[in-house]
Amino acid sequence: MNSHDIYAQLGISPAVLNFGEKILGEIRGQFERIEAIAEYNQAKVIGAMQKNRVNATHFNMSTGYGYDDDGRDNLERVYADCFHTEAALVRPQIACGTAALALALGANLLPGDELLSPVGSPYDTLEEVIGIRPSPCSLKEYGVSYAQVDLKEDNSFDYEGIRRAINEKTKLITIQRSKGYATRPSFSVAQIGELIAFCKRCKPDVLCMVDNCYGEFVEELEPSDVGADMVVGSLIKNLGGGLAPTGGYICGKKACIDRCAFRLSAPGLGREVGANLGLLTSFYQGLFLSPTVVASAVKGAVFAAAAYEKLGFRVVPESREVRRDIIQAVELGSREGMIAFCKGIQSAAPVDSYVTPEPWAMPGYDSDVIMAAGAFVQGASIELSADGPIREPYAVYFQGGLTWYHAKLGILMSLQKMLDAGLINL
């Protein structure tokens, strides 16, 4: 049996398969660069694990208070070495990326302080954390003000606007690396470094935090290598490698991380408490696998961009652009297009492949959202998934794929569903 036969059994027509193979022939050269970055980051992770003498005792389970949990503490040293920071907080008690960001912000901002976003509007779920949309326990409710400087029309930083916005109250600057539900390009680590350097020149003691979700190990450097005081993310995205079942991380300056730990547990307790609940093996092994898993997801994103670009759809980033995160935005132009695309991703899943995704009012968002994700870990966007708010320009955000071959199948199935719905011609 050849590949055409097995793909036919999965519902891929010869027309779609032949189209996909043609696209792959045009982009395979880009895969070498992706694999070189994965090789670099794999060595970096192994080096951090060897330096910290990871051994089987570090996988032991702790319960209750979690006092003297050497495996947990050592994992945090491994993370700090991977990110070249003074300290790290890596905990299953951090439920998701939004929770990690809320923790980092709430721990390091006090009443009277001001939070500044120099990159335009934050990701939807942060609006309630900040208080842009009213919510109990928002930063605004606790007396933290918010300021925002929008990007220029060409999506570059408005440095003069940022200079004017930074004032005596500005305590923390939040920089979102990935595009979120926007169709702007994501920022490279180099761009983030330039922005941080500028902000520090304007106010040397200002803290700079980077929302690193979807960006880890896509490049050789991380924002902490270019001046970020904190980098924040989720373990059910890149760094969990598809194995971590929950959790989040914050890496950065020790003073910042200590405050985060006090906020997570309680003042006076900090990092000393917090049971690992038997999750350390998946945390360590997920981190170990994450460079190659991220590379698979990036390959899938490049394939998606090239395929839909060829069909005339606007894609962000374009297929030949250097990757800055694992997310691929495709503007499909209609509700029907978003639904057909997501049906294809769902039907390619190993879990819940029979489910039909439908738009719904998801908590934390101001528009109906459609999500396709047949994942082993619920909501894990390092696994093959696609989602987006049902609003103009009807962009779907594709990401993930624990293996390149699964990412490839997902894109082929999305093309098949689009073709079946009469939305594309091959």
N, C-alpha and C positions, 0 to 999 in steps of 0.2 A: 504493500500500500504506500503510495506517495503522498506528499503534503497536500496536493490538490484533493485527493480522496478524503483525507481526514478533515480538511476544512469544509468540504462539501457535506460531510456528515453533521458538521456543526451549523450548517445553514448558510455558508458563504457561497455565492454563485461564482461561476468562472469569470464573469465580467468584473466583479469586485476584486477577486483574487488577482487577476491579470493586471488590473489598475494598480493594486497595492504593490505588486512586484516591480512594476515600472517605476513607481515612486521610490521604492527602496533602492533601486539601481542608481538613482540620482543623489541619494543622501548617505550612502554607506561610508563615504570618506569622512563624514563628520563623526562617525562612531569612534574613530581612533582617538580623537581628542577627548571625548567623553571617558573612554577607557583609561587614558593616561591620568586624568584627574582622579578617577576611582582608585587607581594604583597608588597614587600619592597619598590619598586620604586613608586607604587601607593600611599603609605603612605607618601613618601617623597614629592611628588607633592602636595598632599592635604595639608600637613604641610606648604609648601611654600605659597600656596594660602591663607590659613587661617592666617598665620603670616602677610601677606600683605593686609589682610582685603578686598579681592576681593568682589565686589558688582556689582549690575546691572548698575551703572553709568560708570563702567569701560568698558562697551561694546558699549558706544556711538560712533557715527561716527564723524570723523574730516576730514576736507578738506583743501585745500589751503596750507598754511604754516604748519598747524598742531600745532600752538603754544598752550601751556597749555593743551596738550593731556594727561590727568591723567591716562587714561586707558592704553595707550601705555607705559608711564613711569612706571606704576605699573607692567605691564607684564614683563618689563625688570628687575624689582626688583625680581619678582617671579623666572625668569630664573637664576638670579645671586644666589638666595638662593638654587635652585635645584642643581646648579653646585658648590656651595660653593665658589663663586668668589666675587671680589669686585664690579664688574659691568658687564653689558651685553648690547648688541645692538641686538634688535630683530625687524626686519623691513620687510614690504612687498616690499620695494624698493630694497632689496637684492634678485636678481632674481633666484638664484640657488646656489648650493654648490660651484661650481667653482667661481662664482661671490663673494661669501663670502670669499673664500680663497684668491682670487686676492685682495680683499679689505684689508684683514688683512695683507697680505704681502706688498702691495703697501704703506699702511699707516705707517708701522713700519720699512721699509728699505729705506735708503737714498743712493744717488750716492756714490760709493766707498765702500759700505757695501757688505758683501758676505752672501749668503744664502747657507746653508748646508743641504743636505738630507743624514742622516746616515742609511737610510733603502732602499737604491737602487733607481731605477728609480721611478719618481712620476707617478701618474695617467695620462693617455693620455692627457686629456684636460688641465692639468697644464703645459705641455711642451711648449705651446705657451705663457702662462702667464709668465713663467720663461724666455723664449727665447731660449730654447733648439731647438725648431723649430721656425724659424723667424716669428715674427708677429708684426705689429704696436702696440706701447704702451706696449710692453713686459718689464719686469724688466731689461733685458739685454740692451734694447734700452735706458733706463734711468740710465745706469751706475752701475747696481747691478750685481755682478758676482755670479756664481753658482758653487758649488762643491758637489760631490756625493761620498759616500762610499757604495759600494755594500755589501749585506749580504754575509755571508759565505755559503759554499755549503750546510750546514745543516740548512740554514735560520736563524742562530743566528747572533747577532750583531758583527761586526768586531771592537771590542773596541780599539785595537791598531791602526787600520786604522783611526778610528774616532779621537783618540787623536792626530794623526799626521795631520789630516785635519783641526782641529780647530786652528785658528790663530788670529792675531790681527784684521783682517778684518771681522771675523765671527760675524755677528750681530744676526742672527736668524736661528734656527734649526727647520726644518719642518719634522714632523713625521706622516706618513700616517698609521692610525690604521687598516683600512680594506685593503684587498688584492688588490682591484681594478681589472683590467684586468690582473692579474698575478695568478699563481697557487701556490704561497707561502701561508703558513698559515697566518691568520690575527694575530695581536698582542693583547695580553691580557693587561688589564690596569696595572697589576703588572709588566709585561715586560716593558711597556712604562715608568712606574715610575723608574725602574732601569736604563733605558737609559737616562732619564732626569737627574737623580741624578749624573750619570757619566759625562754627558756634563757640568753640573753646577760645578762639581769638577774641570773640565778642564778649564772652564772659567765662573766664578760666575755670571757675568753680561749678559751672553748670554740669549736671549729670546728663549723659546721653545714653538712652536705652534703645536697642534695636529689636523690633519684633522679627525674629529670625525664622519664623514658620515657613516651611516649604523651601528654604534656601540652604539648609545645612548640607555640606559636602558636595554642592553643585560646583563650587569653585575650590581652589586650593586654600585660599584664605577665608577666614571668618571675620565678621565685623569687630570682634574683640582684638583681632590682629591690627586693626587700623584705628584704635582709640575709643571704642565703645566701652562705657562703664558697666553696662549689663547687656547680655544677649539672652533672649527669652524664647522658649519654644515648647512644643508638645512632643511626647514620646510616641503618640500614635500617628505621627508624621515621620519625617525622614529618619531621625536618630533611633527610633524604635526598631527599625529594620523589619517591620511587619510582625515582630514577636512580642514586643511590649504590649500588654493588654490595657494599659492606662498610664497616666503619669505625665509629668512635665518637668522642665529644667530651667534654671536661671544660673548663668555663669557670669562672673564679673569681679569687681572690687570687693574685697573682704567686708568692708564697712557696709556696702549695699547688701551683700548676701546675708550678713548677720541680721540686718533689719528684716529682710524677707523671711528668714527662719523664725524670728520672734513673731512676726505677723502670722505665719502659717500655723505655729503651735501656740505659744503664749510668751509674753515677756518673762524673761528669766529662764525659760526652757530652751527655746531656739532649736538648734540642730541636734540637741542631745536626745530628743524623743522623736518617735515616728517609726512604727514597726514596718518591716519590708513585706510581711505577709506572704513570704515565699515567692516573691516576684523577681528576685535578684538575678536568677539564671537568665530569664528572658530579657532583663535589662542589659546585662553584660553581653549576652550573645546577640541581641538585637543591635547594639552599638557596633559589635564586631562585624556584622553582616551589612550594616547600613551603607558603607561606600559603594558596594556592588549593587545593592537594591536601588539606591538613588540613581546610579548610572542606568539601570534598566528603565526607571521612570523617565529619565531625561531622554533616552532613545525613543521612548514612546511619544513623548511630547514633540520631538523633532519630526517623527513620522506623521503625527496628527497634523502638524502645521503644514508640512509639505503636501499632504493629500488634499486638505481643504483649501489651501492656497491655489492648488492646481485647478480646483473646481470654481474658483472665483470668489470665495469667501474671504473677508478680512480676518487675519489671524494676528494675534499678539502673544509672543514675538513671532516675527517671520521665520521661515524655516531655516534660513542661513545665518540668523543672528546668533551670537554667542549666548549661551543659556545662563540665566541668573537665578532661576528657581525651577521647580518641577512643573509649574502650572502652564498650561496652554489654553489661551482664550480663543474661541472661535465665534465670531459674530454670525449667527444663523439667520437673523432677520425676521424671525417669526416664532410665535409660541409653538406652532406645529413642528418647526425645525428642532427646537430645543427638546421637545418631547420625543421625537423620533431618534435623535442622537442619544439621549439618555436611555431609551429602550434598548438600543444597540449595546451600550456599555453594560447594562444590567443583564442582558441575555448572554453576555460573554463571561459572566461571573461563575466561580465555582460554588458559591453560596447564594441561595435565593435567585437563581437564574430565571425562575418561572414567574417572578414578581414583575408587575408592570408599574414603573414609577409614575407618580402623579404629582402635580404641584400642590403644595399645602402651606398653611400659615405656620412656618417654623418659628419657635421662640427665638427672640433676639434679632429678628429681621422685620423690616417694614414693608416687604413685598412677599407674595407667595414665592416659595422656592421649590425647585424640583431637584431631586437628588437620586442618583443611581450609584449604588454601592453594595455589591454582594461580597461582603468582607468577612474574614475570620474574626477580626476585631471590629466591633461596631463603630462605625464612623471613622475608621482609620484611612486617612486620605493618602497614605503611602501605598495602600492597596488601590487597585484599579477603581477609579470613581470619576464621576462627572456631576456637576451641580451648577446652579445659577439662579438668580432671581428672575422671575417672569416680568421683565420690564425692558424698555428700550436700552440698548440695541439688540436685545435678545441674544446675549452672549452666554455661551456655555463654557464652563471652566473644567477642563479635563486634566487629571493628574494621576500619578501613581502607576503601579504595576510592579509586583514583587519580582517578576521575571520579565525580560524583554519580550518573550514569546506571548505572555499573557497581555501585555500592553498592545502588541501587534494585533492579536485577535480582537481586542476591544475596539480598536479603530476600524478594523475590517467589518465588524458587526455594526458599528455605527453607520458606516457607509452603506451597508446592506439595508438597514432600516430606512435610511434617507432615500435610497433608491426605490424601495418597496412603496414608500409613501409618495413617490412622484416628485420629490423635492430636489433631486439631482439627476443629471444625465451623465453617463460615463462614455 
